[in-house]
Amino acid sequence: MARLPQDKDRIERVTREAQSIIAIEREAREAKTARLREQRLSSEAPASAGATAAKRKPGARKATHKTTDAR
């Protein structure tokens, strides 16, 4: 079934709008991530400078937090 020309224009317009919204959401998410990273690093820096470095054992490794992306 052939699409009418106005349907093609509408689909292209909606696609552009959707891509624009996705880009805006991505920028907001990246900005939030950067802000939270800076906040975490600034709060960890003074506390971990001398206290935790002396308490760690020489062979101990920091545990990694693994997350799953369940959507």
mmCIF file as Biopython writes it, N, C-alpha, C and O atoms, coordinates in Angstrom:
data_model
#
loop_
_atom_site.group_PDB
_atom_site.id
_atom_site.type_symbol
_atom_site.label_atom_id
_atom_site.label_alt_id
_atom_site.label_comp_id
_atom_site.label_asym_id
_atom_site.label_entity_id
_atom_site.label_seq_id
_atom_site.pdbx_PDB_ins_code
_atom_site.Cartn_x
_atom_site.Cartn_y
_atom_site.Cartn_z
_atom_site.occupancy
_atom_site.B_iso_or_equiv
_atom_site.auth_seq_id
_atom_site.auth_asym_id
_atom_site.pdbx_PDB_model_num
ATOM 1   N N  . MET A ? 1  ? 0.844  -1.174 0.000  1.0 0.0 1  A 1 
ATOM 2   C CA . MET A ? 1  ? 0.000  0.000  0.000  1.0 0.0 1  A 1 
ATOM 3   C C  . MET A ? 1  ? 0.891  1.238  0.000  1.0 0.0 1  A 1 
ATOM 4   O O  . MET A ? 1  ? 1.771  1.375  0.850  1.0 0.0 1  A 1 
ATOM 5   N N  . ALA A ? 2  ? 0.667  2.116  -0.931 1.0 0.0 2  A 1 
ATOM 6   C CA . ALA A ? 2  ? 1.480  3.312  -1.081 1.0 0.0 2  A 1 
ATOM 7   C C  . ALA A ? 2  ? 1.032  4.389  -0.097 1.0 0.0 2  A 1 
ATOM 8   O O  . ALA A ? 2  ? -0.162 4.594  0.124  1.0 0.0 2  A 1 
ATOM 9   N N  . ARG A ? 3  ? 2.012  5.070  0.486  1.0 0.0 3  A 1 
ATOM 10  C CA . ARG A ? 3  ? 1.700  6.167  1.398  1.0 0.0 3  A 1 
ATOM 11  C C  . ARG A ? 3  ? 1.465  7.436  0.607  1.0 0.0 3  A 1 
ATOM 12  O O  . ARG A ? 3  ? 2.055  7.646  -0.453 1.0 0.0 3  A 1 
ATOM 13  N N  . LEU A ? 4  ? 0.614  8.260  1.123  1.0 0.0 4  A 1 
ATOM 14  C CA . LEU A ? 4  ? 0.368  9.547  0.507  1.0 0.0 4  A 1 
ATOM 15  C C  . LEU A ? 4  ? 1.511  10.498 0.840  1.0 0.0 4  A 1 
ATOM 16  O O  . LEU A ? 4  ? 2.162  10.324 1.870  1.0 0.0 4  A 1 
ATOM 17  N N  . PRO A ? 5  ? 1.775  11.498 0.001  1.0 0.0 5  A 1 
ATOM 18  C CA . PRO A ? 5  ? 2.885  12.423 0.251  1.0 0.0 5  A 1 
ATOM 19  C C  . PRO A ? 5  ? 2.785  13.130 1.603  1.0 0.0 5  A 1 
ATOM 20  O O  . PRO A ? 5  ? 3.803  13.304 2.273  1.0 0.0 5  A 1 
ATOM 21  N N  . GLN A ? 6  ? 1.583  13.541 2.021  1.0 0.0 6  A 1 
ATOM 22  C CA . GLN A ? 6  ? 1.465  14.225 3.305  1.0 0.0 6  A 1 
ATOM 23  C C  . GLN A ? 6  ? 1.774  13.284 4.468  1.0 0.0 6  A 1 
ATOM 24  O O  . GLN A ? 6  ? 2.255  13.730 5.509  1.0 0.0 6  A 1 
ATOM 25  N N  . ASP A ? 7  ? 1.508  12.001 4.305  1.0 0.0 7  A 1 
ATOM 26  C CA . ASP A ? 7  ? 1.859  11.035 5.345  1.0 0.0 7  A 1 
ATOM 27  C C  . ASP A ? 7  ? 3.378  10.949 5.497  1.0 0.0 7  A 1 
ATOM 28  O O  . ASP A ? 7  ? 3.889  10.852 6.613  1.0 0.0 7  A 1 
ATOM 29  N N  . LYS A ? 8  ? 4.092  10.985 4.379  1.0 0.0 8  A 1 
ATOM 30  C CA . LYS A ? 8  ? 5.547  10.932 4.437  1.0 0.0 8  A 1 
ATOM 31  C C  . LYS A ? 8  ? 6.101  12.163 5.145  1.0 0.0 8  A 1 
ATOM 32  O O  . LYS A ? 8  ? 7.015  12.055 5.962  1.0 0.0 8  A 1 
ATOM 33  N N  . ASP A ? 9  ? 5.555  13.316 4.836  1.0 0.0 9  A 1 
ATOM 34  C CA . ASP A ? 9  ? 5.999  14.551 5.490  1.0 0.0 9  A 1 
ATOM 35  C C  . ASP A ? 9  ? 5.711  14.505 6.992  1.0 0.0 9  A 1 
ATOM 36  O O  . ASP A ? 9  ? 6.534  14.931 7.802  1.0 0.0 9  A 1 
ATOM 37  N N  . ARG A ? 10 ? 4.563  13.995 7.346  1.0 0.0 10 A 1 
ATOM 38  C CA . ARG A ? 10 ? 4.189  13.897 8.758  1.0 0.0 10 A 1 
ATOM 39  C C  . ARG A ? 10 ? 5.129  12.938 9.490  1.0 0.0 10 A 1 
ATOM 40  O O  . ARG A ? 10 ? 5.571  13.225 10.603 1.0 0.0 10 A 1 
ATOM 41  N N  . ILE A ? 11 ? 5.429  11.812 8.870  1.0 0.0 11 A 1 
ATOM 42  C CA . ILE A ? 11 ? 6.331  10.833 9.487  1.0 0.0 11 A 1 
ATOM 43  C C  . ILE A ? 11 ? 7.721  11.432 9.672  1.0 0.0 11 A 1 
ATOM 44  O O  . ILE A ? 11 ? 8.341  11.245 10.719 1.0 0.0 11 A 1 
ATOM 45  N N  . GLU A ? 12 ? 8.210  12.144 8.674  1.0 0.0 12 A 1 
ATOM 46  C CA . GLU A ? 12 ? 9.523  12.775 8.779  1.0 0.0 12 A 1 
ATOM 47  C C  . GLU A ? 12 ? 9.535  13.830 9.881  1.0 0.0 12 A 1 
ATOM 48  O O  . GLU A ? 12 ? 10.512 13.929 10.625 1.0 0.0 12 A 1 
ATOM 49  N N  . ARG A ? 13 ? 8.482  14.611 9.999  1.0 0.0 13 A 1 
ATOM 50  C CA . ARG A ? 13 ? 8.388  15.650 11.023 1.0 0.0 13 A 1 
ATOM 51  C C  . ARG A ? 13 ? 8.361  15.019 12.425 1.0 0.0 13 A 1 
ATOM 52  O O  . ARG A ? 13 ? 9.048  15.482 13.336 1.0 0.0 13 A 1 
ATOM 53  N N  . VAL A ? 14 ? 7.573  13.980 12.580 1.0 0.0 14 A 1 
ATOM 54  C CA . VAL A ? 14 ? 7.487  13.302 13.874 1.0 0.0 14 A 1 
ATOM 55  C C  . VAL A ? 14 ? 8.826  12.662 14.229 1.0 0.0 14 A 1 
ATOM 56  O O  . VAL A ? 14 ? 9.232  12.686 15.391 1.0 0.0 14 A 1 
ATOM 57  N N  . THR A ? 15 ? 9.508  12.096 13.255 1.0 0.0 15 A 1 
ATOM 58  C CA . THR A ? 15 ? 10.811 11.482 13.493 1.0 0.0 15 A 1 
ATOM 59  C C  . THR A ? 15 ? 11.816 12.532 13.964 1.0 0.0 15 A 1 
ATOM 60  O O  . THR A ? 15 ? 12.577 12.290 14.901 1.0 0.0 15 A 1 
ATOM 61  N N  . ARG A ? 16 ? 11.819 13.689 13.319 1.0 0.0 16 A 1 
ATOM 62  C CA . ARG A ? 16 ? 12.723 14.773 13.728 1.0 0.0 16 A 1 
ATOM 63  C C  . ARG A ? 16 ? 12.424 15.218 15.154 1.0 0.0 16 A 1 
ATOM 64  O O  . ARG A ? 16 ? 13.341 15.418 15.950 1.0 0.0 16 A 1 
ATOM 65  N N  . GLU A ? 17 ? 11.156 15.372 15.473 1.0 0.0 17 A 1 
ATOM 66  C CA . GLU A ? 17 ? 10.770 15.797 16.821 1.0 0.0 17 A 1 
ATOM 67  C C  . GLU A ? 17 ? 11.181 14.756 17.860 1.0 0.0 17 A 1 
ATOM 68  O O  . GLU A ? 17 ? 11.680 15.105 18.929 1.0 0.0 17 A 1 
ATOM 69  N N  . ALA A ? 18 ? 10.973 13.490 17.546 1.0 0.0 18 A 1 
ATOM 70  C CA . ALA A ? 18 ? 11.339 12.419 18.477 1.0 0.0 18 A 1 
ATOM 71  C C  . ALA A ? 18 ? 12.849 12.408 18.698 1.0 0.0 18 A 1 
ATOM 72  O O  . ALA A ? 18 ? 13.299 12.252 19.833 1.0 0.0 18 A 1 
ATOM 73  N N  . GLN A ? 19 ? 13.632 12.571 17.648 1.0 0.0 19 A 1 
ATOM 74  C CA . GLN A ? 19 ? 15.087 12.593 17.780 1.0 0.0 19 A 1 
ATOM 75  C C  . GLN A ? 19 ? 15.537 13.799 18.590 1.0 0.0 19 A 1 
ATOM 76  O O  . GLN A ? 19 ? 16.492 13.714 19.362 1.0 0.0 19 A 1 
ATOM 77  N N  . SER A ? 20 ? 14.844 14.926 18.413 1.0 0.0 20 A 1 
ATOM 78  C CA . SER A ? 20 ? 15.158 16.118 19.183 1.0 0.0 20 A 1 
ATOM 79  C C  . SER A ? 20 ? 14.897 15.892 20.665 1.0 0.0 20 A 1 
ATOM 80  O O  . SER A ? 20 ? 15.713 16.271 21.505 1.0 0.0 20 A 1 
ATOM 81  N N  . ILE A ? 21 ? 13.777 15.283 20.986 1.0 0.0 21 A 1 
ATOM 82  C CA . ILE A ? 21 ? 13.442 15.006 22.385 1.0 0.0 21 A 1 
ATOM 83  C C  . ILE A ? 21 ? 14.450 14.034 22.989 1.0 0.0 21 A 1 
ATOM 84  O O  . ILE A ? 21 ? 14.874 14.211 24.131 1.0 0.0 21 A 1 
ATOM 85  N N  . ILE A ? 22 ? 14.832 13.019 22.239 1.0 0.0 22 A 1 
ATOM 86  C CA . ILE A ? 22 ? 15.820 12.047 22.719 1.0 0.0 22 A 1 
ATOM 87  C C  . ILE A ? 22 ? 17.148 12.741 23.009 1.0 0.0 22 A 1 
ATOM 88  O O  . ILE A ? 22 ? 17.790 12.458 24.021 1.0 0.0 22 A 1 
ATOM 89  N N  . ALA A ? 23 ? 17.562 13.649 22.124 1.0 0.0 23 A 1 
ATOM 90  C CA . ALA A ? 23 ? 18.823 14.368 22.325 1.0 0.0 23 A 1 
ATOM 91  C C  . ALA A ? 23 ? 18.759 15.255 23.565 1.0 0.0 23 A 1 
ATOM 92  O O  . ALA A ? 23 ? 19.728 15.332 24.322 1.0 0.0 23 A 1 
ATOM 93  N N  . ILE A ? 24 ? 17.631 15.922 23.779 1.0 0.0 24 A 1 
ATOM 94  C CA . ILE A ? 24 ? 17.473 16.779 24.955 1.0 0.0 24 A 1 
ATOM 95  C C  . ILE A ? 24 ? 17.518 15.943 26.225 1.0 0.0 24 A 1 
ATOM 96  O O  . ILE A ? 24 ? 18.166 16.329 27.198 1.0 0.0 24 A 1 
ATOM 97  N N  . GLU A ? 25 ? 16.837 14.806 26.225 1.0 0.0 25 A 1 
ATOM 98  C CA . GLU A ? 25 ? 16.849 13.922 27.396 1.0 0.0 25 A 1 
ATOM 99  C C  . GLU A ? 25 ? 18.243 13.369 27.656 1.0 0.0 25 A 1 
ATOM 100 O O  . GLU A ? 25 ? 18.650 13.238 28.810 1.0 0.0 25 A 1 
ATOM 101 N N  . ARG A ? 26 ? 18.982 13.043 26.594 1.0 0.0 26 A 1 
ATOM 102 C CA . ARG A ? 26 ? 20.343 12.531 26.746 1.0 0.0 26 A 1 
ATOM 103 C C  . ARG A ? 26 ? 21.237 13.598 27.375 1.0 0.0 26 A 1 
ATOM 104 O O  . ARG A ? 26 ? 22.019 13.297 28.277 1.0 0.0 26 A 1 
ATOM 105 N N  . GLU A ? 27 ? 21.128 14.837 26.905 1.0 0.0 27 A 1 
ATOM 106 C CA . GLU A ? 27 ? 21.939 15.916 27.465 1.0 0.0 27 A 1 
ATOM 107 C C  . GLU A ? 27 ? 21.621 16.134 28.937 1.0 0.0 27 A 1 
ATOM 108 O O  . GLU A ? 27 ? 22.524 16.343 29.748 1.0 0.0 27 A 1 
ATOM 109 N N  . ALA A ? 28 ? 20.337 16.086 29.282 1.0 0.0 28 A 1 
ATOM 110 C CA . ALA A ? 28 ? 19.942 16.260 30.679 1.0 0.0 28 A 1 
ATOM 111 C C  . ALA A ? 28 ? 20.492 15.124 31.539 1.0 0.0 28 A 1 
ATOM 112 O O  . ALA A ? 28 ? 20.964 15.359 32.651 1.0 0.0 28 A 1 
ATOM 113 N N  . ARG A ? 29 ? 20.433 13.897 31.026 1.0 0.0 29 A 1 
ATOM 114 C CA . ARG A ? 29 ? 20.939 12.739 31.764 1.0 0.0 29 A 1 
ATOM 115 C C  . ARG A ? 29 ? 22.449 12.840 31.957 1.0 0.0 29 A 1 
ATOM 116 O O  . ARG A ? 29 ? 22.955 12.548 33.041 1.0 0.0 29 A 1 
ATOM 117 N N  . GLU A ? 30 ? 23.169 13.248 30.922 1.0 0.0 30 A 1 
ATOM 118 C CA . GLU A ? 30 ? 24.625 13.384 31.027 1.0 0.0 30 A 1 
ATOM 119 C C  . GLU A ? 30 ? 25.006 14.500 31.990 1.0 0.0 30 A 1 
ATOM 120 O O  . GLU A ? 30 ? 25.983 14.379 32.729 1.0 0.0 30 A 1 
ATOM 121 N N  . ALA A ? 31 ? 24.232 15.596 31.983 1.0 0.0 31 A 1 
ATOM 122 C CA . ALA A ? 31 ? 24.507 16.696 32.903 1.0 0.0 31 A 1 
ATOM 123 C C  . ALA A ? 31 ? 24.277 16.253 34.347 1.0 0.0 31 A 1 
ATOM 124 O O  . ALA A ? 31 ? 25.062 16.586 35.234 1.0 0.0 31 A 1 
ATOM 125 N N  . LYS A ? 32 ? 23.213 15.510 34.577 1.0 0.0 32 A 1 
ATOM 126 C CA . LYS A ? 32 ? 22.926 15.005 35.917 1.0 0.0 32 A 1 
ATOM 127 C C  . LYS A ? 32 ? 24.021 14.049 36.375 1.0 0.0 32 A 1 
ATOM 128 O O  . LYS A ? 32 ? 24.463 14.112 37.522 1.0 0.0 32 A 1 
ATOM 129 N N  . THR A ? 33 ? 24.457 13.170 35.486 1.0 0.0 33 A 1 
ATOM 130 C CA . THR A ? 33 ? 25.513 12.222 35.817 1.0 0.0 33 A 1 
ATOM 131 C C  . THR A ? 33 ? 26.795 12.964 36.185 1.0 0.0 33 A 1 
ATOM 132 O O  . THR A ? 33 ? 27.453 12.617 37.166 1.0 0.0 33 A 1 
ATOM 133 N N  . ALA A ? 34 ? 27.148 13.973 35.412 1.0 0.0 34 A 1 
ATOM 134 C CA . ALA A ? 34 ? 28.362 14.744 35.688 1.0 0.0 34 A 1 
ATOM 135 C C  . ALA A ? 34 ? 28.240 15.474 37.019 1.0 0.0 34 A 1 
ATOM 136 O O  . ALA A ? 34 ? 29.198 15.524 37.791 1.0 0.0 34 A 1 
ATOM 137 N N  . ARG A ? 35 ? 27.061 16.044 37.292 1.0 0.0 35 A 1 
ATOM 138 C CA . ARG A ? 35 ? 26.848 16.754 38.545 1.0 0.0 35 A 1 
ATOM 139 C C  . ARG A ? 35 ? 26.960 15.804 39.734 1.0 0.0 35 A 1 
ATOM 140 O O  . ARG A ? 35 ? 27.609 16.128 40.729 1.0 0.0 35 A 1 
ATOM 141 N N  . LEU A ? 36 ? 26.336 14.644 39.636 1.0 0.0 36 A 1 
ATOM 142 C CA . LEU A ? 36 ? 26.397 13.676 40.734 1.0 0.0 36 A 1 
ATOM 143 C C  . LEU A ? 36 ? 27.807 13.124 40.919 1.0 0.0 36 A 1 
ATOM 144 O O  . LEU A ? 36 ? 28.231 12.878 42.049 1.0 0.0 36 A 1 
ATOM 145 N N  . ARG A ? 37 ? 28.539 12.927 39.821 1.0 0.0 37 A 1 
ATOM 146 C CA . ARG A ? 37 ? 29.916 12.447 39.913 1.0 0.0 37 A 1 
ATOM 147 C C  . ARG A ? 37 ? 30.784 13.468 40.649 1.0 0.0 37 A 1 
ATOM 148 O O  . ARG A ? 37 ? 31.565 13.112 41.531 1.0 0.0 37 A 1 
ATOM 149 N N  . GLU A ? 38 ? 30.637 14.745 40.273 1.0 0.0 38 A 1 
ATOM 150 C CA . GLU A ? 38 ? 31.404 15.795 40.936 1.0 0.0 38 A 1 
ATOM 151 C C  . GLU A ? 38 ? 31.049 15.875 42.420 1.0 0.0 38 A 1 
ATOM 152 O O  . GLU A ? 38 ? 31.926 16.037 43.269 1.0 0.0 38 A 1 
ATOM 153 N N  . GLN A ? 39 ? 29.766 15.762 42.721 1.0 0.0 39 A 1 
ATOM 154 C CA . GLN A ? 39 ? 29.323 15.798 44.110 1.0 0.0 39 A 1 
ATOM 155 C C  . GLN A ? 39 ? 29.910 14.632 44.902 1.0 0.0 39 A 1 
ATOM 156 O O  . GLN A ? 39 ? 30.368 14.817 46.030 1.0 0.0 39 A 1 
ATOM 157 N N  . ARG A ? 40 ? 29.899 13.441 44.322 1.0 0.0 40 A 1 
ATOM 158 C CA . ARG A ? 40 ? 30.438 12.260 44.990 1.0 0.0 40 A 1 
ATOM 159 C C  . ARG A ? 40 ? 31.941 12.404 45.202 1.0 0.0 40 A 1 
ATOM 160 O O  . ARG A ? 40 ? 32.449 12.107 46.283 1.0 0.0 40 A 1 
ATOM 161 N N  . LEU A ? 41 ? 32.649 12.857 44.176 1.0 0.0 41 A 1 
ATOM 162 C CA . LEU A ? 41 ? 34.098 13.001 44.297 1.0 0.0 41 A 1 
ATOM 163 C C  . LEU A ? 41 ? 34.477 14.066 45.312 1.0 0.0 41 A 1 
ATOM 164 O O  . LEU A ? 41 ? 35.448 13.902 46.051 1.0 0.0 41 A 1 
ATOM 165 N N  . SER A ? 42 ? 33.724 15.151 45.354 1.0 0.0 42 A 1 
ATOM 166 C CA . SER A ? 42 ? 34.042 16.206 46.314 1.0 0.0 42 A 1 
ATOM 167 C C  . SER A ? 42 ? 33.738 15.769 47.739 1.0 0.0 42 A 1 
ATOM 168 O O  . SER A ? 42 ? 34.419 16.197 48.670 1.0 0.0 42 A 1 
ATOM 169 N N  . SER A ? 43 ? 32.732 14.927 47.927 1.0 0.0 43 A 1 
ATOM 170 C CA . SER A ? 43 ? 32.433 14.459 49.278 1.0 0.0 43 A 1 
ATOM 171 C C  . SER A ? 43 ? 33.376 13.349 49.711 1.0 0.0 43 A 1 
ATOM 172 O O  . SER A ? 43 ? 33.610 13.190 50.909 1.0 0.0 43 A 1 
ATOM 173 N N  . GLU A ? 44 ? 33.918 12.585 48.796 1.0 0.0 44 A 1 
ATOM 174 C CA . GLU A ? 44 ? 34.845 11.507 49.124 1.0 0.0 44 A 1 
ATOM 175 C C  . GLU A ? 44 ? 36.258 12.007 49.355 1.0 0.0 44 A 1 
ATOM 176 O O  . GLU A ? 44 ? 36.982 11.422 50.161 1.0 0.0 44 A 1 
ATOM 177 N N  . ALA A ? 45 ? 36.674 13.055 48.685 1.0 0.0 45 A 1 
ATOM 178 C CA . ALA A ? 45 ? 38.057 13.511 48.726 1.0 0.0 45 A 1 
ATOM 179 C C  . ALA A ? 45 ? 38.539 13.840 50.138 1.0 0.0 45 A 1 
ATOM 180 O O  . ALA A ? 45 ? 39.563 13.292 50.547 1.0 0.0 45 A 1 
ATOM 181 N N  . PRO A ? 46 ? 37.874 14.691 50.902 1.0 0.0 46 A 1 
ATOM 182 C CA . PRO A ? 46 ? 38.394 15.014 52.241 1.0 0.0 46 A 1 
ATOM 183 C C  . PRO A ? 46 ? 38.337 13.825 53.204 1.0 0.0 46 A 1 
ATOM 184 O O  . PRO A ? 46 ? 39.251 13.640 54.008 1.0 0.0 46 A 1 
ATOM 185 N N  . ALA A ? 47 ? 37.298 13.037 53.133 1.0 0.0 47 A 1 
ATOM 186 C CA . ALA A ? 47 ? 37.128 11.930 54.069 1.0 0.0 47 A 1 
ATOM 187 C C  . ALA A ? 47 ? 38.117 10.801 53.795 1.0 0.0 47 A 1 
ATOM 188 O O  . ALA A ? 47 ? 38.609 10.171 54.732 1.0 0.0 47 A 1 
ATOM 189 N N  . SER A ? 48 ? 38.408 10.541 52.542 1.0 0.0 48 A 1 
ATOM 190 C CA . SER A ? 48 ? 39.246 9.394  52.212 1.0 0.0 48 A 1 
ATOM 191 C C  . SER A ? 48 ? 40.729 9.745  52.085 1.0 0.0 48 A 1 
ATOM 192 O O  . SER A ? 48 ? 41.537 8.868  51.780 1.0 0.0 48 A 1 
ATOM 193 N N  . ALA A ? 49 ? 41.097 10.982 52.308 1.0 0.0 49 A 1 
ATOM 194 C CA . ALA A ? 49 ? 42.484 11.386 52.116 1.0 0.0 49 A 1 
ATOM 195 C C  . ALA A ? 49 ? 43.431 10.651 53.059 1.0 0.0 49 A 1 
ATOM 196 O O  . ALA A ? 49 ? 44.432 10.098 52.604 1.0 0.0 49 A 1 
ATOM 197 N N  . GLY A ? 50 ? 43.146 10.628 54.343 1.0 0.0 50 A 1 
ATOM 198 C CA . GLY A ? 50 ? 44.067 9.989  55.266 1.0 0.0 50 A 1 
ATOM 199 C C  . GLY A ? 50 ? 43.450 8.843  56.030 1.0 0.0 50 A 1 
ATOM 200 O O  . GLY A ? 50 ? 44.149 7.890  56.376 1.0 0.0 50 A 1 
ATOM 201 N N  . ALA A ? 51 ? 42.182 8.904  56.299 1.0 0.0 51 A 1 
ATOM 202 C CA . ALA A ? 51 ? 41.545 7.923  57.176 1.0 0.0 51 A 1 
ATOM 203 C C  . ALA A ? 51 ? 41.470 6.537  56.547 1.0 0.0 51 A 1 
ATOM 204 O O  . ALA A ? 51 ? 41.903 5.563  57.163 1.0 0.0 51 A 1 
ATOM 205 N N  . THR A ? 52 ? 40.941 6.429  55.363 1.0 0.0 52 A 1 
ATOM 206 C CA . THR A ? 52 ? 40.754 5.107  54.772 1.0 0.0 52 A 1 
ATOM 207 C C  . THR A ? 52 ? 42.037 4.538  54.193 1.0 0.0 52 A 1 
ATOM 208 O O  . THR A ? 52 ? 42.183 3.318  54.114 1.0 0.0 52 A 1 
ATOM 209 N N  . ALA A ? 53 ? 42.955 5.375  53.793 1.0 0.0 53 A 1 
ATOM 210 C CA . ALA A ? 53 ? 44.198 4.872  53.221 1.0 0.0 53 A 1 
ATOM 211 C C  . ALA A ? 53 ? 45.017 4.134  54.280 1.0 0.0 53 A 1 
ATOM 212 O O  . ALA A ? 53 ? 45.679 3.144  53.968 1.0 0.0 53 A 1 
ATOM 213 N N  . ALA A ? 54 ? 44.980 4.601  55.519 1.0 0.0 54 A 1 
ATOM 214 C CA . ALA A ? 54 ? 45.748 3.960  56.576 1.0 0.0 54 A 1 
ATOM 215 C C  . ALA A ? 54 ? 45.087 2.667  57.039 1.0 0.0 54 A 1 
ATOM 216 O O  . ALA A ? 54 ? 45.784 1.757  57.490 1.0 0.0 54 A 1 
ATOM 217 N N  . LYS A ? 55 ? 43.772 2.559  56.941 1.0 0.0 55 A 1 
ATOM 218 C CA . LYS A ? 55 ? 43.039 1.395  57.421 1.0 0.0 55 A 1 
ATOM 219 C C  . LYS A ? 55 ? 43.081 0.216  56.455 1.0 0.0 55 A 1 
ATOM 220 O O  . LYS A ? 55 ? 42.885 -0.923 56.879 1.0 0.0 55 A 1 
ATOM 221 N N  . ARG A ? 56 ? 43.325 0.449  55.207 1.0 0.0 56 A 1 
ATOM 222 C CA . ARG A ? 56 ? 43.309 -0.628 54.214 1.0 0.0 56 A 1 
ATOM 223 C C  . ARG A ? 56 ? 44.511 -1.538 54.364 1.0 0.0 56 A 1 
ATOM 224 O O  . ARG A ? 56 ? 45.609 -1.108 54.717 1.0 0.0 56 A 1 
ATOM 225 N N  . LYS A ? 57 ? 44.275 -2.781 54.092 1.0 0.0 57 A 1 
ATOM 226 C CA . LYS A ? 57 ? 45.367 -3.744 54.074 1.0 0.0 57 A 1 
ATOM 227 C C  . LYS A ? 57 ? 46.080 -3.629 52.736 1.0 0.0 57 A 1 
ATOM 228 O O  . LYS A ? 57 ? 45.455 -3.224 51.756 1.0 0.0 57 A 1 
ATOM 229 N N  . PRO A ? 58 ? 47.343 -3.962 52.652 1.0 0.0 58 A 1 
ATOM 230 C CA . PRO A ? 58 ? 48.096 -3.793 51.409 1.0 0.0 58 A 1 
ATOM 231 C C  . PRO A ? 58 ? 47.511 -4.528 50.206 1.0 0.0 58 A 1 
ATOM 232 O O  . PRO A ? 58 ? 47.577 -4.016 49.088 1.0 0.0 58 A 1 
ATOM 233 N N  . GLY A ? 59 ? 46.943 -5.711 50.409 1.0 0.0 59 A 1 
ATOM 234 C CA . GLY A ? 59 ? 46.434 -6.490 49.285 1.0 0.0 59 A 1 
ATOM 235 C C  . GLY A ? 59 ? 44.946 -6.340 49.055 1.0 0.0 59 A 1 
ATOM 236 O O  . GLY A ? 59 ? 44.397 -6.959 48.143 1.0 0.0 59 A 1 
ATOM 237 N N  . ALA A ? 60 ? 44.281 -5.531 49.863 1.0 0.0 60 A 1 
ATOM 238 C CA . ALA A ? 60 ? 42.818 -5.409 49.756 1.0 0.0 60 A 1 
ATOM 239 C C  . ALA A ? 60 ? 42.440 -4.582 48.534 1.0 0.0 60 A 1 
ATOM 240 O O  . ALA A ? 60 ? 43.087 -3.590 48.198 1.0 0.0 60 A 1 
ATOM 241 N N  . ARG A ? 61 ? 41.378 -5.023 47.890 1.0 0.0 61 A 1 
ATOM 242 C CA . ARG A ? 61 ? 40.880 -4.297 46.724 1.0 0.0 61 A 1 
ATOM 243 C C  . ARG A ? 61 ? 39.491 -3.791 47.020 1.0 0.0 61 A 1 
ATOM 244 O O  . ARG A ? 61 ? 38.731 -4.416 47.759 1.0 0.0 61 A 1 
ATOM 245 N N  . LYS A ? 62 ? 39.165 -2.655 46.439 1.0 0.0 62 A 1 
ATOM 246 C CA . LYS A ? 62 ? 37.851 -2.078 46.629 1.0 0.0 62 A 1 
ATOM 247 C C  . LYS A ? 62 ? 36.822 -2.907 45.853 1.0 0.0 62 A 1 
ATOM 248 O O  . LYS A ? 62 ? 37.055 -3.263 44.698 1.0 0.0 62 A 1 
ATOM 249 N N  . ALA A ? 63 ? 35.699 -3.209 46.480 1.0 0.0 63 A 1 
ATOM 250 C CA . ALA A ? 63 ? 34.649 -3.981 45.822 1.0 0.0 63 A 1 
ATOM 251 C C  . ALA A ? 63 ? 33.974 -3.133 44.752 1.0 0.0 63 A 1 
ATOM 252 O O  . ALA A ? 63 ? 33.704 -1.950 44.963 1.0 0.0 63 A 1 
ATOM 253 N N  . THR A ? 64 ? 33.709 -3.730 43.629 1.0 0.0 64 A 1 
ATOM 254 C CA . THR A ? 64 ? 33.023 -3.008 42.572 1.0 0.0 64 A 1 
ATOM 255 C C  . THR A ? 64 ? 31.532 -3.246 42.680 1.0 0.0 64 A 1 
ATOM 256 O O  . THR A ? 64 ? 31.082 -4.336 43.034 1.0 0.0 64 A 1 
ATOM 257 N N  . HIS A ? 65 ? 30.779 -2.213 42.371 1.0 0.0 65 A 1 
ATOM 258 C CA . HIS A ? 65 ? 29.319 -2.329 42.391 1.0 0.0 65 A 1 
ATOM 259 C C  . HIS A ? 65 ? 28.850 -2.548 40.963 1.0 0.0 65 A 1 
ATOM 260 O O  . HIS A ? 65 ? 28.984 -1.675 40.106 1.0 0.0 65 A 1 
ATOM 261 N N  . LYS A ? 66 ? 28.305 -3.714 40.727 1.0 0.0 66 A 1 
ATOM 262 C CA . LYS A ? 66 ? 27.817 -4.040 39.390 1.0 0.0 66 A 1 
ATOM 263 C C  . LYS A ? 66 ? 26.321 -3.820 39.340 1.0 0.0 66 A 1 
ATOM 264 O O  . LYS A ? 66 ? 25.588 -4.251 40.231 1.0 0.0 66 A 1 
ATOM 265 N N  . THR A ? 67 ? 25.874 -3.152 38.303 1.0 0.0 67 A 1 
ATOM 266 C CA . THR A ? 67 ? 24.449 -2.925 38.153 1.0 0.0 67 A 1 
ATOM 267 C C  . THR A ? 67 ? 23.959 -3.634 36.892 1.0 0.0 67 A 1 
ATOM 268 O O  . THR A ? 67 ? 24.713 -3.844 35.942 1.0 0.0 67 A 1 
ATOM 269 N N  . THR A ? 68 ? 22.707 -3.988 36.909 1.0 0.0 68 A 1 
ATOM 270 C CA . THR A ? 68 ? 22.120 -4.584 35.725 1.0 0.0 68 A 1 
ATOM 271 C C  . THR A ? 68 ? 21.118 -3.618 35.147 1.0 0.0 68 A 1 
ATOM 272 O O  . THR A ? 68 ? 20.449 -2.893 35.883 1.0 0.0 68 A 1 
ATOM 273 N N  . ASP A ? 69 ? 21.014 -3.603 33.875 1.0 0.0 69 A 1 
ATOM 274 C CA . ASP A ? 69 ? 20.112 -2.705 33.184 1.0 0.0 69 A 1 
ATOM 275 C C  . ASP A ? 69 ? 18.849 -3.492 32.822 1.0 0.0 69 A 1 
ATOM 276 O O  . ASP A ? 69 ? 18.743 -4.036 31.724 1.0 0.0 69 A 1 
ATOM 277 N N  . ALA A ? 70 ? 17.916 -3.544 33.732 1.0 0.0 70 A 1 
ATOM 278 C CA . ALA A ? 70 ? 16.667 -4.278 33.494 1.0 0.0 70 A 1 
ATOM 279 C C  . ALA A ? 70 ? 15.589 -3.286 33.076 1.0 0.0 70 A 1 
ATOM 280 O O  . ALA A ? 70 ? 15.114 -2.492 33.888 1.0 0.0 70 A 1 
ATOM 281 N N  . ARG A ? 71 ? 15.225 -3.336 31.859 1.0 0.0 71 A 1 
ATOM 282 C CA . ARG A ? 71 ? 14.195 -2.410 31.362 1.0 0.0 71 A 1 
ATOM 283 C C  . ARG A ? 71 ? 12.978 -3.157 30.949 1.0 0.0 71 A 1 
ATOM 284 O O  . ARG A ? 71 ? 12.003 -2.551 30.505 1.0 0.0 71 A 1 
#
